[in-house]
Amino acid sequence: MSYPPAVDGPERQRLVQVIKDWSIANGLAVRPPPAAISATEVDLASTLAMTAPVTLFPSPFSQSCFEEAQGAQAAYNELYAKISQDEEFLGRVVAEVAGGDEFTTKLWTVHERVKKEGYTHKHSLGIFRSDYLVHQETTPADEAHLQIKQVEFNTIAASFGGLSGQASSLHKFLAKTEYPLLQESSKYNLPDNTSSRDIAAGLQAAFEVYNRSEPVVEGGLPRCIVFLVQDGERNVFDQRHIEYAVDAPVFRLPFSQILQQTSVDTSSPRRPLLYRHTHLTFEVAVVYMRAGYGPSDYPDESAWEARYQVERSAAIKCPTVLTQVAGTKKVQQVLATPDANGSSELGRFVPAAQQATLRRTFANIYPLDTTSAAGRQAREWAQDPAVCRKFVLKPQREGGGNNYYKDKIPAHLATVPAEHWASYILMELITPPPVANLILRNGQIEQGGVICELGIYGTCIWGSGDEGILRNEAAGYLLRTKGDQSEEGGVAAGFGCMDSVNLV
């Protein structure tokens, strides 16, 4: 039987209404875009919600690939924790992209300013997400062989951990109540997904680590967790699900208000970060950044001063500037690209047994420098009108909508000075198996072929110096699905939708 099950008009109408009601009742929702709010509703904008884009059915996903991705997360958490502590390695990476990437250079400048006066924080928190596509490789015998291949590794603002669990719960609810009523039936293998709870547990653990390492003194300030968020955040419910699962005071602070509502107590050598909430003042134990990942969050120098203020404080940052730099595409490329001897920088951070686990998930990625044979070859491929169709060109950016695909690559590179090409990486396109589904977006149904991108969340806490890793956990999953004609996949950027896996 074909998948998803065929639904007639009345079945589809009922299914859509059930999804809309369940989603609003359970917080699988986003704020409507400004364009959807009439002039008479502007005052109501902060109270309005709409169903997040979501599939009508869970999408089929290879169980072996799903389990392999989950099994690799602890190794990835440890890898990026170690990278974030290797200043010499990260400095080399930044130097390679500096010419064409002012944003990463400015992040590094923040690090250098804090290093000059001395870091005081003792621990770091990573809330990571490793994103994958299933690659279908046809063998000489014409048998399809499925492999999980990493698209990217996110070290800052790894979103949708709150909504992903809700999407899984929605499909479980429908499998119990609505799918059995359809004329066509199907089998469902839907794993549990506790992403919001697990991510919140990582924040809670960091809060407790801060309190243990900096014991509260009698008469001291109460302590809190601060979520740094963007102004006009539409994805607020995703963040709220995590906030509500944390057993500590949590405050949402717009990134633009850091300097107005926080200060660093320089009378203490620890430099604690203080947060002013109306008539109360809190000491900030953990800063969770859901903003600050792209240039648009830094419209002027005061925004960079705000980032510096947070970075120089004793608060546990998620992420630190160095952890954010560790998540650049250039780091991913350096880890994946073998040198002339067939090895890569991966061996600098993990033992041989873990290297094999991680290498199996690597896609083919190339630099665009002029100093390596791989870089010179990649430059030729990127400019070839035929060969370029096998690749995607990526800058050092997060958030979706930044990449250049196939025949758009030569045209874009023609607008960039050749000496700045090294700030990009060239990745071989991953070929996923054909999947079909129906997507509910803005009240309308889209039907056809889809591409499913799996994200595995992880939480990790590590100490400075020789203290090592204190926590290393997988933290649920995200399935983002888009039409197979769309090249970008970000839900918040308007390309993808929420989904969950039907393991096959």
TORLOLO-22356 format. One record per residue (C-alpha): residue in one letter; x, y, z negated. Coordinates in steps of 0.1 Angstrom, whole numbers, padded with zeros to 4 digits, always signed. Layout:
BEGIN
aXYZ
...
END
This chain:
BEGIN
m+0000+0000+0000
s+0012+0035+0008
y+0022+0060-0019
p+0008+0082-0032
p-0027+0067-0033
a-0050+0083-0007
v-0077+0105-0024
d-0108+0117-0007
g-0123+0152-0011
p-0143+0146-0043
e-0115+0125-0059
r-0089+0153-0051
q-0112+0180-0065
r-0117+0162-0097
l-0081+0153-0101
v-0071+0189-0095
q-0096+0202-0121
v-0084+0177-0147
i-0048+0187-0141
k-0056+0224-0144
d-0075+0219-0177
w-0049+0195-0192
s-0020+0218-0182
i-0034+0249-0199
a-0046+0230-0230
n-0011+0214-0234
g+0011+0243-0223
l+0023+0230-0189
a+0020+0266-0178
v+0038+0298-0166
r+0029+0334-0166
p+0014+0345-0133
p+0036+0365-0110
p+0031+0403-0111
a+0016+0402-0075
a-0012+0380-0088
i-0023+0405-0114
s-0047+0431-0104
a-0044+0467-0115
t-0073+0462-0139
e-0055+0432-0155
v-0021+0448-0162
d-0028+0453-0198
l-0037+0415-0201
a-0005+0404-0184
s+0011+0391-0216
t-0020+0370-0224
l-0024+0353-0190
a-0012+0318-0181
m-0015+0295-0151
t-0008+0259-0144
a+0029+0253-0136
p+0034+0239-0101
v+0031+0201-0105
t+0027+0169-0085
l-0007+0151-0086
f+0012+0118-0090
p+0045+0108-0105
s+0071+0103-0078
p+0087+0069-0071
f+0123+0069-0083
s+0150+0042-0083
q+0152+0026-0118
s+0188+0017-0114
c+0197+0052-0103
f+0177+0067-0132
e+0194+0044-0157
e+0229+0052-0143
a+0223+0089-0146
q+0211+0086-0182
g+0241+0063-0190
a+0266+0089-0177
q+0253+0118-0197
a+0274+0113-0229
a+0305+0111-0208
y+0295+0143-0190
n+0288+0161-0223
e+0323+0151-0236
l+0339+0161-0203
y+0325+0196-0203
a+0331+0201-0240
k+0368+0194-0233
i+0369+0216-0202
s+0355+0245-0222
q+0385+0242-0246
d+0411+0241-0219
e+0419+0278-0213
e+0449+0271-0191
f+0428+0250-0167
l+0399+0274-0166
g+0422+0303-0161
r+0436+0286-0129
v+0400+0280-0117
v+0390+0317-0122
a+0422+0329-0105
e+0412+0308-0074
v+0377+0323-0071
a+0385+0358-0084
g+0390+0375-0050
g+0354+0369-0039
d+0336+0365-0072
e+0335+0396-0094
f+0309+0380-0118
t+0331+0351-0129
t+0360+0375-0132
k+0340+0397-0155
l+0331+0367-0177
w+0368+0359-0180
t+0375+0395-0190
v+0350+0391-0219
h+0370+0360-0230
e+0403+0379-0228
r+0390+0408-0249
v+0378+0384-0276
k+0410+0363-0275
k+0430+0395-0280
e+0413+0403-0313
g+0409+0366-0323
y+0380+0342-0320
t+0362+0336-0353
h+0335+0311-0344
k+0343+0276-0355
h+0318+0255-0334
s+0302+0255-0300
l+0268+0241-0287
g+0262+0228-0253
i+0227+0223-0240
f+0236+0208-0206
r+0217+0194-0176
s+0233+0172-0149
d+0213+0173-0117
y+0212+0145-0092
l+0197+0133-0059
v+0194+0097-0048
h+0216+0092-0018
q+0204+0065+0007
e+0233+0051+0025
t+0227+0027+0054
t+0251-0003+0054
p+0264-0019+0086
a+0237-0045+0081
d+0211-0017+0082
e+0202-0023+0046
a+0195+0008+0025
h+0218+0012-0004
l+0208+0037-0031
q+0233+0057-0051
i+0229+0085-0076
k+0249+0116-0066
q+0255+0148-0087
v+0242+0181-0072
e+0256+0203-0100
f+0262+0205-0138
n+0245+0233-0157
t+0261+0247-0188
i+0239+0278-0193
a+0201+0283-0194
a+0194+0247-0184
s+0157+0253-0180
f+0124+0233-0180
g+0133+0211-0210
g+0101+0222-0225
l+0079+0217-0195
s+0095+0185-0183
g+0081+0165-0212
q+0047+0179-0207
a+0048+0169-0170
s+0056+0133-0181
s+0028+0134-0206
l+0003+0147-0180
h+0011+0118-0156
k+0008+0093-0185
f-0026+0108-0194
l-0037+0105-0158
a-0024+0070-0154
k-0046+0060-0184
t-0077+0080-0176
e-0080+0092-0140
y-0059+0070-0116
p-0078+0038-0125
l-0110+0056-0112
l-0096+0062-0077
q-0106+0040-0048
e-0069+0032-0042
s-0049+0021-0072
s-0011+0018-0078
k+0012+0005-0105
y+0030+0030-0127
n+0062+0026-0147
l+0065+0058-0167
p+0093+0062-0192
d+0089+0083-0223
n+0104+0118-0221
t+0110+0138-0253
s+0132+0165-0238
s+0118+0195-0258
r+0121+0176-0291
d+0156+0164-0282
i+0169+0198-0271
a+0153+0213-0302
a+0172+0187-0323
g+0204+0199-0308
l+0197+0235-0318
q+0186+0224-0353
a+0219+0204-0357
a+0239+0235-0347
f+0220+0256-0372
e+0229+0231-0399
v+0265+0229-0388
y+0268+0267-0391
n+0253+0266-0426
r+0277+0238-0437
s+0307+0256-0423
e+0297+0290-0436
p+0279+0282-0469
v+0251+0307-0479
v+0262+0328-0509
e+0238+0339-0535
g+0220+0371-0524
g+0232+0365-0488
l+0211+0373-0458
p+0186+0347-0444
r+0198+0329-0413
c+0181+0325-0379
i+0184+0313-0343
v+0181+0339-0315
f+0169+0330-0280
l+0183+0356-0256
v+0157+0359-0228
q+0151+0379-0196
d+0127+0408-0195
g+0094+0398-0181
e+0102+0361-0185
r+0074+0341-0167
n+0088+0307-0179
v+0080+0316-0215
f+0061+0285-0224
d+0090+0262-0214
q+0111+0281-0240
r+0083+0281-0266
h+0079+0243-0267
i+0116+0241-0278
e+0113+0270-0302
y+0082+0254-0319
a+0101+0221-0324
v+0129+0238-0344
d+0127+0239-0382
a+0144+0273-0386
p+0135+0309-0381
v+0137+0316-0343
f+0135+0350-0326
r+0132+0359-0290
l+0154+0388-0280
p+0155+0403-0245
f+0191+0404-0232
s+0187+0441-0225
q+0180+0447-0262
i+0211+0430-0277
l+0229+0463-0286
q+0198+0478-0300
q+0188+0449-0323
t+0221+0432-0332
s+0254+0443-0347
v+0286+0426-0358
d+0296+0430-0394
t+0332+0439-0390
s+0336+0443-0428
s+0339+0405-0429
p+0368+0387-0412
r+0342+0362-0399
r+0324+0389-0380
p+0289+0375-0385
l+0262+0386-0360
l+0233+0404-0376
y+0198+0406-0361
r+0174+0433-0372
h+0137+0422-0372
t+0115+0451-0381
h+0123+0456-0419
l+0143+0425-0423
t+0179+0416-0414
f+0191+0381-0406
e+0225+0365-0400
v+0225+0347-0367
a+0236+0312-0369
v+0230+0302-0333
v+0226+0322-0301
y+0208+0302-0273
m+0212+0320-0240
r+0183+0317-0215
a+0196+0348-0198
g+0230+0361-0189
y+0237+0335-0162
g+0237+0358-0131
p+0247+0393-0121
s+0212+0406-0122
d+0213+0403-0160
y+0243+0427-0161
p+0230+0459-0143
d+0256+0481-0161
e+0286+0481-0183
s+0264+0482-0215
a+0251+0447-0206
w+0287+0434-0205
e+0294+0451-0238
a+0264+0433-0252
r+0278+0399-0240
y+0311+0408-0256
q+0294+0417-0289
v+0277+0382-0290
e+0309+0365-0279
r+0332+0381-0306
s+0308+0371-0334
a+0309+0341-0357
a+0275+0328-0344
i+0275+0294-0326
k+0270+0303-0289
c+0251+0282-0264
p+0271+0287-0243
t+0303+0305-0250
v+0318+0324-0221
l+0343+0296-0216
t+0316+0270-0215
q+0297+0291-0189
v+0328+0293-0167
a+0332+0255-0171
g+0299+0252-0153
t+0310+0270-0121
k+0309+0251-0088
k+0346+0254-0085
v+0352+0233-0116
q+0329+0207-0101
q+0348+0207-0069
v+0382+0205-0086
l+0371+0175-0106
a+0357+0157-0076
t+0383+0165-0049
p+0413+0141-0049
d+0448+0154-0043
a+0474+0140-0019
n+0480+0112-0043
g+0444+0102-0046
s+0438+0115-0081
s+0421+0146-0094
e+0420+0168-0125
l+0394+0145-0140
g+0422+0125-0155
r+0432+0155-0175
f+0401+0152-0196
v+0388+0117-0198
p+0403+0082-0200
a+0403+0058-0170
a+0372+0038-0181
q+0351+0070-0183
q+0365+0083-0150
a+0350+0054-0131
t+0316+0061-0146
l+0317+0097-0136
r+0334+0092-0101
r+0305+0070-0090
t+0282+0100-0093
f+0304+0125-0075
a+0294+0138-0041
n+0320+0147-0015
i+0330+0183-0023
y+0358+0204-0007
p+0375+0237-0015
l+0377+0265+0011
d+0413+0276+0003
t+0442+0278+0026
t+0468+0262+0003
s+0454+0226+0004
a+0449+0202+0033
a+0413+0196+0021
g+0406+0234+0021
r+0420+0239+0056
q+0400+0210+0069
a+0368+0223+0051
r+0373+0257+0067
e+0373+0241+0102
w+0341+0221+0093
a+0323+0251+0079
q+0328+0270+0112
d+0320+0242+0136
p+0284+0247+0149
a+0278+0209+0149
v+0298+0196+0120
c+0285+0223+0096
r+0251+0207+0097
k+0264+0180+0073
f+0271+0205+0045
v+0259+0231+0021
l+0279+0261+0011
k+0277+0271-0026
p+0289+0302-0044
q+0296+0302-0082
r+0259+0310-0091
e+0230+0295-0111
g+0193+0299-0108
g+0184+0287-0073
g+0182+0305-0040
n+0220+0312-0037
n+0232+0284-0013
y+0237+0283+0025
y+0227+0252+0044
k+0238+0237+0077
d+0239+0261+0106
k+0235+0291+0083
i+0270+0284+0070
p+0291+0299+0099
a+0268+0329+0101
h+0272+0337+0064
l+0310+0331+0064
a+0313+0356+0093
t+0300+0383+0069
v+0326+0374+0042
p+0363+0384+0044
a+0383+0352+0050
e+0404+0359+0019
h+0372+0355-0002
w+0362+0322+0012
a+0380+0304-0017
s+0352+0316-0040
y+0329+0291-0023
i+0328+0253-0023
l+0316+0231+0006
m+0295+0200-0004
e+0285+0172+0019
l+0247+0169+0020
i+0230+0141+0001
t+0205+0121+0020
p+0175+0111-0002
p+0151+0083+0007
p+0117+0093+0021
v+0091+0100-0006
a+0056+0115-0002
n+0034+0133-0028
l+0008+0160-0033
i+0018+0193-0051
l-0006+0216-0069
r+0008+0251-0066
n-0011+0284-0073
g-0044+0265-0070
q-0036+0251-0036
i-0026+0215-0026
e+0005+0208-0005
q+0008+0173+0009
g+0037+0156+0027
g+0072+0144+0024
v+0091+0155-0007
i+0126+0155-0022
c+0130+0147-0059
e+0159+0160-0080
l+0166+0144-0113
g+0181+0163-0142
i+0194+0146-0173
y+0197+0168-0204
g+0223+0165-0231
t+0232+0183-0263
c+0268+0185-0276
i+0284+0202-0306
w+0321+0205-0309
g+0346+0222-0332
s+0377+0243-0324
g+0411+0228-0328
d+0413+0192-0338
e+0378+0189-0352
g+0365+0172-0321
i+0329+0164-0311
l+0303+0164-0338
r+0273+0155-0318
n+0268+0140-0283
e+0233+0130-0272
a+0213+0126-0241
a+0181+0147-0244
g+0154+0136-0220
y+0150+0143-0183
l+0136+0167-0157
l+0122+0157-0123
r+0119+0187-0099
t+0102+0180-0066
k+0100+0201-0034
g+0087+0198+0001
d+0113+0180+0023
q+0115+0211+0045
s+0127+0232+0016
e+0164+0236+0011
e+0163+0251-0024
g+0148+0234-0054
g+0144+0259-0083
v+0109+0259-0099
a+0113+0294-0114
a+0127+0306-0081
g+0095+0294-0063
f+0108+0264-0044
g+0101+0233-0066
c+0075+0219-0089
m+0074+0198-0120
d+0072+0160-0117
s+0080+0128-0135
v+0095+0095-0125
n+0076+0064-0115
l+0104+0039-0118
v+0106+0013-0090
END
